[in-house]
Amino acid sequence: MRRCKSDRGLKYAEVLELEDSMDLKSIGVYSVRVQVPPSAHFNFIKMAKKIKKIVFPVATFGFSFYFCILFGTGLVIGYWITKIFHDKFFSTGKVKSIFLDFGKWRFHFHHWIWGVIIIFFITLVGWLAVFPKIFLGAICGLSLHDLFFDKNWYRVFFKKS
């Protein structure tokens, strides 16, 4: 018998003592049974509950906060870069919007459509999990600029005038 210390006092468990070079099968033992009193199981259950209640939520919050900060930073950067580009080039007329003509109809490529196409492509190819979250945020910021700035963001197809 070997004494095993725990927080509730001394516990006893049968332990087969082996030399370093011995193998269990070489001495005819194919299984070893260690008997632990039921009161010791309670400590493991209690510890598992603490892990479940404290460690997992803290880890989840930590990772979520980390990815949220990356995504949120990218969102703000993407929005402001798009706003500066729009104010400098689109508002002054140096760059014109992209339109495709289909007979009597016109298709307007809003930049929220570009963002959706890029994210759809990233997802389709399977890069979503490995694509940096800050760049995904920047793409979403590009899309959100159009949704917040352009009053006609929903007008994709319209008749030529």
VOMARSE-112148 format. One record per residue (C-alpha): residue in one letter; chain; x, y, z. Coordinates in nm, 4 decimals, padded with zeros to 6 digits. Layout:
<atoms>
 r c       px       py       pz
 A A        X        Y        Z
...
</atoms>
This chain:
<atoms>
 r c       px       py       pz
 M A  00.0000  00.0000  00.0000
 R A  00.1170  00.3511 -00.0807
 R A -00.0187  00.6613  00.0870
 C A -00.1562  00.9297 -00.1419
 K A -00.2154  01.2765  00.0008
 S A -00.5171  01.4821 -00.0966
 D A -00.6903  01.7894  00.0386
 R A -00.9226  01.5680  00.2500
 G A -00.6490  01.3776  00.4309
 L A -00.4765  01.0503  00.3485
 K A -00.6204  00.8115  00.0907
 Y A -00.5017  00.4607  00.0182
 A A -00.4738  00.2999 -00.3201
 E A -00.3104 -00.0260 -00.4170
 V A -00.0125  00.0398 -00.6379
 L A  00.2100 -00.2166 -00.8025
 E A  00.5708 -00.1003 -00.7668
 L A  00.7873 -00.1751 -01.0697
 E A  01.1487 -00.1180 -01.1510
 D A  01.2185  00.1281 -01.4329
 S A  01.3108 -00.1430 -01.6844
 M A  01.0142 -00.3761 -01.6049
 D A  00.7103 -00.4051 -01.8252
 L A  00.3696 -00.5025 -01.6806
 K A  00.3104 -00.7712 -01.9440
 S A  00.6490 -00.9315 -01.8743
 I A  00.5399 -01.0135 -01.5182
 G A  00.1973 -01.1393 -01.6240
 V A -00.0119 -00.8321 -01.5359
 Y A -00.2411 -00.7236 -01.8159
 S A -00.4507 -00.4733 -01.6243
 V A -00.4076 -00.2770 -01.3056
 R A -00.7023 -00.1636 -01.1010
 V A -00.6623  00.1278 -00.8682
 Q A -00.9441  00.1730 -00.6231
 V A -01.0171  00.5268 -00.5137
 P A -01.2750  00.5973 -00.2426
 P A -01.6008  00.7649 -00.3564
 S A -01.5191  01.0787 -00.1584
 A A -01.2164  01.1391 -00.3812
 H A -01.4400  01.1346 -00.6928
 F A -01.6309  01.4289 -00.5530
 N A -01.3166  01.6407 -00.5687
 F A -01.2726  01.5677 -00.9402
 I A -01.6357  01.6484 -01.0113
 K A -01.6096  01.9694 -00.8128
 M A -01.2913  02.0644 -00.9986
 A A -01.4553  01.9858 -01.3348
 K A -01.7488  02.2099 -01.2435
 K A -01.5099  02.4917 -01.1534
 I A -01.3338  02.4518 -01.4866
 K A -01.6675  02.4520 -01.6646
 K A -01.7906  02.7600 -01.4776
 I A -01.4711  02.9670 -01.4717
 V A -01.2008  02.8589 -01.7155
 F A -01.4122  02.7946 -02.0265
 P A -01.6075  03.1226 -02.0103
 V A -01.2896  03.3236 -01.9443
 A A -01.1105  03.1557 -02.2357
 T A -01.4116  03.2028 -02.4635
 F A -01.4443  03.5681 -02.3669
 G A -01.0714  03.6203 -02.4164
 F A -01.0659  03.4718 -02.7664
 S A -01.3899  03.6498 -02.8595
 F A -01.2526  03.9803 -02.7339
 Y A -00.9296  03.9265 -02.9288
 F A -01.1099  03.8489 -03.2544
 C A -01.3668  04.1216 -03.1895
 I A -01.0885  04.3786 -03.1480
 L A -00.9223  04.2635 -03.4712
 F A -01.2485  04.2594 -03.6659
 G A -01.3668  04.5901 -03.5174
 T A -01.0351  04.7593 -03.5923
 G A -01.0537  04.6370 -03.9512
 L A -01.4138  04.7576 -03.9735
 V A -01.3196  05.1105 -03.8674
 I A -01.0112  05.1172 -04.0920
 G A -01.2084  04.9880 -04.3928
 Y A -01.4871  05.2398 -04.3357
 W A -01.2507  05.5380 -04.3061
 I A -01.0321  05.4377 -04.6022
 T A -01.3448  05.4001 -04.8157
 K A -01.4784  05.7347 -04.6905
 I A -01.1513  05.9161 -04.7691
 F A -01.1298  05.7480 -05.1122
 H A -01.4933  05.8347 -05.1845
 D A -01.4544  06.1987 -05.0778
 K A -01.1277  06.2444 -05.2681
 F A -01.2128  06.0662 -05.5932
 F A -01.5863  05.9977 -05.6367
 S A -01.7155  06.3291 -05.5043
 T A -01.4722  06.5288 -05.7215
 G A -01.5559  06.3244 -06.0318
 K A -01.2041  06.1822 -06.0839
 V A -01.3455  05.8265 -06.0620
 K A -01.6910  05.7306 -06.1848
 S A -01.9196  05.4557 -06.0582
 I A -01.9255  05.1283 -06.2463
 F A -02.2406  05.0594 -06.4473
 L A -02.3156  04.7672 -06.6797
 D A -02.5821  04.8086 -06.9477
 F A -02.8260  04.5263 -07.0254
 G A -03.0640  04.6512 -07.2969
 K A -03.3042  04.8908 -07.1256
 W A -03.1602  04.8153 -06.7821
 R A -02.8472  04.9281 -06.5981
 F A -02.6655  04.7398 -06.3257
 H A -02.4832  04.9513 -06.0661
 F A -02.1884  04.7891 -05.8905
 H A -02.2183  04.9423 -05.5438
 H A -01.9162  04.8844 -05.3245
 W A -02.1246  04.6822 -05.0796
 I A -02.1708  04.4356 -05.3684
 W A -01.7918  04.4157 -05.4100
 G A -01.7587  04.3389 -05.0389
 V A -02.0207  04.0642 -05.0588
 I A -01.8517  03.9131 -05.3668
 I A -01.5096  03.9147 -05.1977
 I A -01.6380  03.7552 -04.8757
 F A -01.8398  03.5005 -05.0775
 F A -01.5266  03.4096 -05.2754
 I A -01.3168  03.3782 -04.9580
 T A -01.5816  03.1509 -04.8076
 L A -01.6243  02.9469 -05.1264
 V A -01.2510  02.8828 -05.1585
 G A -01.2318  02.7866 -04.7905
 W A -01.0063  03.0665 -04.6718
 L A -01.2497  03.2153 -04.4194
 A A -01.0908  03.0401 -04.1212
 V A -00.7352  03.1394 -04.2156
 F A -00.8058  03.4832 -04.3618
 P A -00.6932  03.7577 -04.1190
 K A -00.9889  03.8926 -03.9221
 I A -00.8681  04.2510 -03.9591
 F A -00.9000  04.2223 -04.3403
 L A -01.2470  04.0698 -04.3108
 G A -01.3378  04.3689 -04.0946
 A A -01.1941  04.6065 -04.3559
 I A -01.4035  04.4419 -04.6287
 C A -01.7137  04.4735 -04.4104
 G A -01.6197  04.8397 -04.3429
 L A -01.6085  04.8969 -04.7197
 S A -01.9575  04.7496 -04.7486
 L A -02.0961  04.9386 -04.4496
 H A -01.9763  05.2725 -04.5881
 D A -02.1993  05.2268 -04.8912
 L A -02.4946  05.1102 -04.6837
 F A -02.4693  05.4108 -04.4482
 F A -02.3591  05.6747 -04.6982
 D A -02.5585  05.6059 -05.0156
 K A -02.9326  05.6642 -04.9860
 N A -02.9903  05.4506 -05.2976
 W A -02.7813  05.1529 -05.1879
 Y A -03.0683  04.9175 -05.2711
 R A -03.0982  05.0398 -05.6335
 V A -02.8911  04.7815 -05.8171
 F A -03.1017  04.7317 -06.1329
 F A -03.2868  05.0272 -06.2789
 K A -03.4165  05.1413 -06.6175
 K A -03.2026  05.3682 -06.8304
 S A -03.3295  05.7231 -06.8430
</atoms>
